[in-house]
């Protein structure tokens, strides 16, 4: 009888320990899931890199060569792309809210339906960039850059519902 009682207690304790381990493990993994890991890609050469659909919140790409890279539909909120080279890059549908884009080269870049709300883009180069449906709400731009963008601005951003020309204060 005492052996039977011992077995029952061992089984009960084993079951309780198993439950505690399962709960602890699932809570531990769940707490890491929603957080994005900010990465540092400063001064690297990442031509033709594929970052499409990735969450790169608060990552840093300062002075990075990203020529012909794919950032389509990526979460780039708060990223720093200071003096980065995004020539011919695909940023279609990317979220660049509050990004640092100062002195960045967007030459022939695809910014179709991108959201740049609150970004700083002083001295950024947009020659030949496609900005159809891009949202430039509260973006810091030089007046001459704003005027150049107004010449090609068209469309409405599907995420924010804002007209590209209105967000650039085009006449």
C-alpha positions in Angstrom: 0.0 0.0 0.0 2.8 2.4 0.8 4.5 1.7 -2.6 1.2 2.5 -4.3 0.9 5.8 -2.4 4.5 6.7 -3.3 3.8 6.0 -7.0 0.7 8.2 -6.9 2.6 11.1 -5.3 5.5 10.7 -7.7 3.1 10.8 -10.7 1.2 13.8 -9.3 4.5 15.7 -8.7 5.8 14.8 -12.2 2.5 16.0 -13.7 2.7 19.3 -11.8 6.4 19.8 -12.8 5.5 19.1 -16.4 2.6 21.7 -16.3 4.9 24.3 -14.7 7.6 23.7 -17.4 5.0 24.0 -20.2 3.5 27.2 -18.8 6.9 28.8 -18.2 8.2 27.9 -21.7 5.1 29.2 -23.5 5.1 32.4 -21.6 8.8 32.9 -22.2 8.5 32.5 -26.0 5.3 34.6 -26.2 7.0 37.5 -24.5 9.7 37.7 -27.2 7.4 37.3 -30.2 6.0 40.8 -30.7 9.3 42.6 -30.2 11.5 43.5 -33.2 15.2 43.3 -32.8 16.9 46.5 -34.0 19.9 45.6 -36.1 23.0 47.6 -37.0 24.0 47.4 -40.7 26.0 50.6 -40.7 28.6 51.1 -43.5 28.0 47.7 -45.0 27.6 46.7 -48.7 24.2 45.0 -49.1 23.5 45.4 -52.8 20.5 43.4 -54.0 19.7 42.3 -50.4 16.1 41.1 -49.7 14.5 42.7 -46.7 11.0 42.4 -48.1 8.2 42.0 -45.5 10.7 42.2 -42.6 10.2 44.1 -39.3 13.4 46.2 -39.1 12.0 48.8 -36.6 14.7 51.1 -35.2 17.5 49.4 -37.2 20.4 51.4 -38.5 21.7 51.5 -42.1 23.8 54.6 -42.0 26.1 55.0 -45.0 25.2 51.6 -46.2 25.1 50.6 -49.9 21.7 49.1 -50.5 21.6 49.6 -54.3 18.9 47.4 -55.9 17.8 46.0 -52.5 14.2 44.9 -51.8 12.4 46.5 -48.8 8.9 46.1 -50.2 6.3 46.0 -47.5 8.9 46.1 -44.8 8.4 47.8 -41.4 11.1 50.5 -41.3 9.6 52.6 -38.6 12.3 54.7 -36.9 15.1 53.3 -39.0 18.2 55.4 -39.7 19.2 55.5 -43.3 21.5 58.5 -43.0 23.5 58.9 -46.2 22.5 55.4 -47.4 22.5 54.5 -51.1 19.1 53.1 -52.1 19.5 53.6 -55.8 17.0 51.5 -57.7 15.8 50.0 -54.4 12.3 48.7 -54.1 10.5 50.3 -51.1 7.0 49.7 -52.4 4.5 49.7 -49.5 7.3 50.1 -46.9 6.5 51.9 -43.6 9.2 54.6 -43.1 7.3 56.5 -40.4 9.7 58.7 -38.3 12.8 57.4 -40.3 16.0 59.3 -40.7 16.5 59.7 -44.4 18.8 62.7 -44.5 21.3 62.7 -47.4 20.0 59.4 -48.6 20.0 58.5 -52.3 16.6 57.4 -53.6 17.7 57.7 -57.2 15.3 55.6 -59.4 13.9 54.0 -56.2 10.4 52.7 -56.1 8.5 54.4 -53.2 5.0 53.4 -54.5 2.5 53.5 -51.6 5.3 54.0 -49.0 4.5 55.8 -45.8 7.2 58.4 -44.9 5.1 60.2 -42.2 7.3 62.3 -39.9 10.5 61.3 -41.6 13.5 63.6 -41.9 14.7 63.7 -45.5 16.8 66.9 -45.7 19.2 66.7 -48.6 17.8 63.3 -49.8 18.0 62.8 -53.5 14.8 61.5 -55.2 15.8 61.9 -58.9 13.8 59.5 -61.0 12.1 58.0 -57.9 8.6 56.6 -58.3 6.4 58.2 -55.6 2.9 57.2 -56.7 0.7 56.9 -53.7 3.5 57.7 -51.2 2.5 59.6 -48.0 4.9 62.5 -47.2 2.9 63.9 -44.3 5.1 66.0 -42.0 8.3 65.0 -43.9 11.2 67.4 -43.5 12.3 68.3 -47.1 14.1 71.2 -48.7 11.8 73.4 -50.7 13.5 72.7 -54.0 13.2 68.9 -53.4 9.6 69.3 -52.5 9.0 71.2 -55.8 10.7 68.5 -57.8 8.6 65.8 -56.1 5.4 67.8 -56.8 6.1 67.6 -60.6 5.7 63.8 -60.5 3.4 63.3 -57.4 0.2 61.4 -58.0 -2.0 58.8 -56.4 -3.5 58.1 -52.9 -1.8 56.0 -50.3 -3.9 52.9 -49.7 -2.8 52.6 -46.0 -3.4 56.2 -44.9 -5.9 57.3 -47.5 -3.9 60.5 -48.1 -3.3 62.0 -51.5 0.5 62.2 -52.4 0.1 65.8 -53.7 -1.7 66.9 -50.6 1.0 65.5 -48.3 3.6 67.4 -50.2 1.6 70.6 -50.2 1.7 70.8 -54.0 0.0 73.8 -55.6 
